[in-house]
Amino acid sequence: MTAEGKTKAVFMNPVRLGGYSFTPDHPFKPERLTRVFDMCRERGLFSGSGIVIDEIDEAEPGILETFHSAEYIDMLKKADSGGEIDIDMIYHGIGTMENPVFRGVYDFSVLSATASVKAARHVAEDSESAFNPCGGFHHAHSSRASGFCYVNDIVLAILELKRLGRKVAYVDIDAHHGDGVQEAFYSDPEVLTISIHESGKTLFPWGGSEKETGSGKGTGFNINIPLETDTDDDIFLLLFRGIIIDAVEAFGPDIIVGQFGTDTFSTDPLTHLRMTNNGYIEAISELHGRFPRIMATGGGGYNMDDVVKGWTLLWAELAGIELGGGYGGALGGVFLGDSSIYGSDLRDMRIVTSGPRKEDMLRDADRKIAWYRENIRPYLD
């Protein structure tokens, strides 16, 4: 426990989920959950003061009903045996190539959701932060699976925080637009939803434009920051500071719910950005420094090494644990790629977009920040 009597950070560990498999060739590999946990344990990241591991081995009854329709939940239960696909499943997005039927699909989904809702409660009640690596399924809709996401654990967690009387800002830095979360709170001024993502011109789910700003009373409380292909850490951080940090500070939430996928990295096989985990963790560190109460989830990430390194860095940040050997470790890992220094092997070599392409991106970033200040910021004041 911390000096104030609060837990510093809680690592949610849905122990069974790392053993599931969507299909052998599916890009989403639940094995990454086990590998992240093992990496954090091997590096002693669970031994610090105020750190708790919450092993989630049972789903909470009725947890899906606050957002998902009864008909859709029945379809998930029907698919749980991994048997035949029928037309009703397909109608609800279950049984497609992206959201296949597999044995235990309902169990996987409801246990993931339980972990995120319990993580939200930890932050609301007794912890500064919590991390559910088997969360972040931001594409799921109330009655339809989409984009590798069967159940929207993020929406369920935010609804729980609202029930507990907490003001929430949602920050999504996954390469894919958080369309399911946007849809759920599009007319709700009590939840600020922000997604910075690769443009829908080049990446699923083909939306998330700047002009999607909310509706009705929720107008101005939905922010999208589409990124051009080849966006690097510099451009990402410029937009993160100029829009996201500014908007969250103006909104003044009690708790941040973060979707911290790693598929923005240059080596991800499904996306087209040029970020590294240096820009990724720098952004999260700045957010955490201003808003210590964060309920973090995983999300996208389809290069296994990227996921393991990125989420190990994320957990160390949430838990307040220094990695590596100070400046020497940072220099070795970030600039020289020297993995002989303990901890530095978690950091990527920096990648920079340059020349006319970078100049165009800088001008576009300035335009996006100016557009935000003129069209969104007044609603937050």
C-alpha positions in Angstrom: 0.0 0.0 0.0 1.1 3.6 -0.5 1.6 6.1 2.3 -2.0 7.3 1.8 -3.3 3.8 2.3 -4.1 3.2 -1.4 -2.8 0.5 -3.7 -0.4 2.0 -6.2 -1.3 -0.3 -9.2 -3.3 -3.4 -9.8 -2.4 -5.9 -12.6 -5.5 -7.8 -13.7 -4.6 -11.3 -14.6 -7.4 -13.3 -16.2 -5.4 -16.5 -15.7 -7.2 -18.7 -18.3 -7.3 -16.4 -21.2 -3.8 -16.8 -22.5 -4.5 -20.4 -23.5 -7.3 -19.5 -25.9 -6.9 -19.3 -29.7 -9.2 -17.6 -32.1 -7.9 -19.7 -35.1 -4.4 -20.8 -35.8 -3.7 -18.1 -38.4 -5.7 -15.3 -36.8 -3.7 -12.1 -36.1 -5.0 -11.8 -32.5 -3.0 -14.1 -30.3 -4.2 -14.4 -26.6 -0.8 -16.0 -25.8 0.5 -12.4 -25.6 -1.3 -12.1 -22.2 0.8 -14.9 -20.7 4.0 -13.5 -22.2 3.4 -10.0 -20.9 2.7 -11.3 -17.4 5.8 -13.5 -17.5 8.0 -10.6 -18.7 6.8 -8.4 -15.9 7.4 -11.1 -13.3 10.8 -12.0 -14.6 11.9 -8.4 -14.3 10.6 -8.0 -10.8 7.8 -5.6 -11.7 5.3 -7.2 -9.3 7.5 -6.8 -6.2 7.3 -3.1 -5.6 5.4 -1.4 -2.8 1.7 -1.1 -3.3 1.5 -3.5 -6.2 -1.3 -6.1 -6.4 -2.1 -8.9 -8.8 -5.8 -9.6 -9.1 -6.3 -13.0 -10.6 -9.7 -13.1 -12.4 -10.8 -16.7 -12.7 -14.6 -16.3 -12.6 -16.8 -14.1 -14.7 -19.2 -11.8 -12.9 -22.8 -12.9 -13.5 -24.9 -10.4 -15.6 -21.9 -8.2 -16.4 -22.6 -7.9 -20.1 -26.3 -6.8 -19.8 -25.6 -3.1 -19.0 -24.5 -2.6 -22.6 -25.0 -5.7 -24.8 -28.4 -6.9 -26.0 -29.9 -10.1 -24.7 -30.1 -11.5 -28.2 -26.4 -10.8 -28.9 -25.4 -12.4 -25.5 -27.4 -15.5 -26.5 -25.5 -15.7 -29.8 -22.2 -15.5 -28.0 -23.3 -18.3 -25.6 -24.4 -20.4 -28.6 -21.0 -19.9 -30.2 -19.1 -20.9 -27.1 -19.0 -24.6 -28.0 -17.1 -23.8 -31.2 -19.7 -25.6 -33.3 -21.5 -24.8 -36.5 -22.1 -21.2 -37.6 -25.6 -20.2 -38.5 -27.1 -17.1 -40.2 -28.1 -15.5 -36.8 -24.5 -15.5 -35.7 -23.3 -14.0 -39.0 -26.0 -11.3 -38.6 -24.4 -10.4 -35.2 -20.8 -10.4 -36.7 -19.9 -13.8 -35.1 -18.4 -16.4 -37.4 -16.6 -14.1 -39.8 -12.9 -14.3 -40.6 -12.2 -11.4 -38.2 -14.5 -12.7 -35.5 -14.4 -16.4 -35.8 -16.4 -19.0 -33.7 -14.0 -20.8 -31.4 -14.4 -23.0 -28.3 -14.7 -20.8 -25.3 -15.5 -17.5 -27.2 -18.2 -16.5 -24.6 -15.9 -17.4 -21.7 -13.1 -15.4 -23.2 -15.3 -12.4 -23.8 -17.1 -12.3 -20.4 -13.9 -12.9 -18.4 -12.2 -10.1 -20.3 -15.1 -7.8 -19.5 -15.1 -8.8 -15.9 -11.4 -7.9 -15.6 -12.0 -4.5 -17.0 -15.0 -3.7 -14.9 -13.2 -4.8 -11.8 -10.1 -2.8 -12.8 -12.4 0.3 -13.0 -13.7 -0.4 -9.5 -10.2 -0.7 -8.2 -9.3 2.8 -9.5 -12.6 4.2 -8.3 -12.2 2.9 -4.8 -8.8 1.8 -3.7 -6.0 2.1 -6.3 -4.3 4.8 -8.2 -4.2 2.8 -11.4 -5.1 -0.7 -12.8 -4.1 -2.5 -16.0 -6.1 -5.2 -17.8 -3.9 -6.5 -20.7 -6.9 -8.6 -21.9 -9.0 -5.6 -22.5 -9.4 -2.8 -25.0 -12.0 -4.3 -27.3 -13.1 -1.0 -28.6 -14.8 -2.1 -31.9 -17.6 -4.2 -30.4 -21.1 -2.8 -30.7 -24.1 -3.5 -28.4 -25.4 -6.2 -30.8 -22.5 -7.0 -33.1 -19.0 -8.2 -33.0 -16.4 -6.3 -35.0 -12.7 -6.0 -35.6 -11.6 -9.0 -33.3 -13.8 -7.6 -30.6 -16.8 -9.6 -29.3 -17.6 -7.6 -26.1 -16.9 -4.0 -25.4 -15.2 -4.1 -22.1 -14.3 -0.4 -22.3 -17.9 0.7 -22.5 -18.9 -1.6 -19.7 -16.0 -0.2 -17.5 -17.0 3.4 -18.3 -20.7 2.7 -17.5 -19.6 1.2 -14.1 -17.5 4.3 -13.4 -20.5 6.5 -14.2 -22.6 4.4 -11.9 -20.1 5.0 -9.1 -20.3 8.8 -9.8 -16.9 9.2 -11.4 -16.3 11.7 -14.3 -14.5 9.8 -17.1 -12.2 10.8 -20.0 -11.5 8.0 -22.5 -8.1 8.2 -24.4 -7.6 5.7 -27.2 -4.1 5.6 -28.8 -4.6 2.4 -30.7 -3.9 2.6 -34.5 -7.6 1.8 -35.2 -10.4 4.2 -34.5 -12.3 3.4 -31.3 -15.7 3.4 -33.1 -17.6 1.2 -30.6 -16.8 3.4 -27.7 -17.5 6.6 -29.7 -20.9 5.2 -30.7 -21.9 4.3 -27.1 -21.2 7.8 -25.8 -21.7 10.0 -28.9 -24.5 12.1 -27.3 -23.2 12.0 -23.7 -21.5 15.1 -22.4 -20.5 13.4 -19.2 -17.9 11.2 -21.0 -15.1 12.8 -23.1 -14.0 10.3 -25.8 -10.8 10.9 -27.7 -9.3 8.6 -30.3 -6.0 9.3 -32.1 -5.6 6.7 -34.9 -4.5 6.0 -38.4 -6.9 7.7 -40.8 -10.0 5.8 -41.9 -8.9 6.5 -45.5 -6.3 3.8 -45.1 -7.3 1.6 -42.1 -10.3 -0.3 -40.6 -12.9 0.7 -39.4 -12.8 3.4 -42.1 -14.1 6.2 -40.0 -13.0 8.5 -37.2 -12.8 11.9 -39.0 -12.3 15.2 -37.2 -15.8 16.2 -38.0 -17.3 13.4 -35.9 -17.6 15.6 -32.8 -20.6 14.2 -31.0 -24.4 14.9 -31.2 -27.0 16.7 -29.2 -25.8 17.5 -25.7 -22.6 15.5 -26.5 -21.5 17.8 -29.3 -17.9 18.7 -28.6 -17.2 15.8 -26.3 -16.0 13.4 -29.0 -12.6 14.1 -30.5 -10.9 12.3 -33.3 -7.4 12.8 -34.5 -6.7 10.9 -37.7 -3.1 10.3 -38.6 -1.5 10.0 -42.0 0.5 7.0 -43.0 4.2 7.2 -41.9 3.3 9.3 -38.8 6.3 9.1 -36.4 6.8 9.7 -32.7 7.4 13.5 -33.3 4.1 14.1 -35.1 2.2 11.9 -32.7 3.5 13.7 -29.6 2.9 17.1 -31.1 -0.8 16.2 -31.6 -1.0 14.4 -28.3 0.2 17.4 -26.4 -1.6 20.0 -28.5 -5.0 18.3 -28.4 -5.3 15.4 -26.0 -3.5 16.8 -23.0 -5.2 20.1 -23.5 -8.7 18.6 -23.9 -8.4 16.3 -20.9 -7.1 19.1 -18.7 -10.0 21.3 -19.7 -12.6 18.5 -19.1 -11.1 17.7 -15.7 -12.0 14.0 -15.2 -11.8 12.0 -12.0 -10.4 9.0 -13.9 -8.8 8.3 -17.3 -9.8 5.1 -19.1 -7.0 4.4 -21.6 -6.9 2.0 -24.6 -3.2 1.6 -25.1 -2.8 -0.7 -28.1 0.7 -1.1 -29.6 -0.3 -1.4 -33.3 0.9 2.2 -34.0 4.5 0.8 -34.1 6.4 0.7 -37.4 6.8 -3.1 -37.2 3.1 -3.9 -36.8 1.9 -6.0 -39.8 -1.6 -4.6 -40.0 -1.0 -0.8 -39.9 1.0 1.9 -41.7 2.5 4.2 -39.1 6.1 4.7 -38.1 6.0 5.1 -34.4 8.2 3.3 -31.8 7.5 2.5 -28.2 9.5 5.6 -27.2 6.8 8.0 -28.4 4.2 5.6 -27.0 5.5 5.5 -23.5 6.4 9.2 -23.5 2.8 10.0 -24.2 1.4 7.7 -21.6 3.9 9.0 -19.0 2.8 12.6 -19.6 -0.8 11.7 -19.3 -0.1 9.6 -16.1 1.9 12.5 -14.7 -1.1 14.8 -14.9 -3.8 12.3 -14.2 -2.5 9.5 -11.9 -5.8 7.7 -11.7 -5.8 5.6 -14.9 -7.7 2.4 -15.8 -5.6 1.1 -18.6 -6.4 -1.7 -21.1 -4.4 -3.3 -23.8 -5.9 -3.4 -27.3 -4.4 -3.9 -30.7 -0.9 -5.1 -31.5 0.0 -7.9 -33.9 3.7 -8.1 -33.6 4.2 -10.2 -30.4 7.5 -8.6 -29.4 6.0 -5.1 -29.8 3.1 -6.0 -27.5 5.3 -7.6 -24.8 7.8 -4.8 -24.7 5.2 -2.0 -25.0 2.9 -3.4 -22.2 5.9 -4.1 -19.9 6.9 -0.5 -20.3 3.2 0.5 -19.7 3.0 -1.5 -16.5 6.3 -0.2 -15.2 5.0 3.4 -15.7 1.6 2.7 -14.0 3.4 1.0 -11.1 6.0 3.8 -10.7 9.0 1.5 -11.4 12.2 2.7 -13.1 13.6 0.5 -15.8 17.1 0.4 -17.0 20.2 2.2 -15.8 19.2 5.8 -16.0 20.6 7.9 -18.9 23.0 5.1 -20.0 20.1 2.7 -20.3 18.1 5.1 -22.3 21.0 5.9 -24.6 21.8 2.3 -25.2 18.3 1.2 -25.9 16.8 4.1 -27.7 19.7 5.4 -29.8 22.2 2.6 -30.1 20.1 -0.5 -29.7 22.5 -1.9 -27.1 20.5 -4.5 -25.2 23.4 -5.4 -22.9 22.2 -2.8 -20.4 19.4 -4.2 -18.2 16.1 -2.7 -19.2 17.3 -0.9 -22.3 16.4 -3.9 -24.5 12.7 -3.0 -24.0 13.1 0.3 -25.9 13.0 0.5 -29.7 15.5 2.2 -32.0 14.0 5.6 -32.9 12.5 6.0 -36.4 12.0 9.4 -38.0 10.1 10.4 -41.1 12.0 13.2 -42.8 12.1 15.5 -45.8 9.1 17.0 -47.6 6.8 14.2 -46.2 7.7 15.3 -42.6 7.2 19.0 -43.5 3.7 18.2 -44.8 2.9 16.3 -41.7 4.0 19.2 -39.4 1.8 21.6 -41.3 -1.1 19.2 -41.1 -0.5 18.8 -37.4 -0.6 22.5 -36.9 -3.9 22.7 -38.9 -5.4 19.9 -36.7 -4.5 21.7 -33.5 -5.9 25.0 -34.8 -9.1 23.2 -35.9 -9.5 21.7 -32.5 -9.0 25.0 -30.7 -11.6 26.7 -32.9 -14.2 23.9 -33.1 -13.9 21.7 -30.0 -12.2 23.6 -27.2 -15.0 26.1 -26.6 -17.3 23.2 -25.6 -14.9 22.1 -22.9 -14.4 25.5 -21.2 
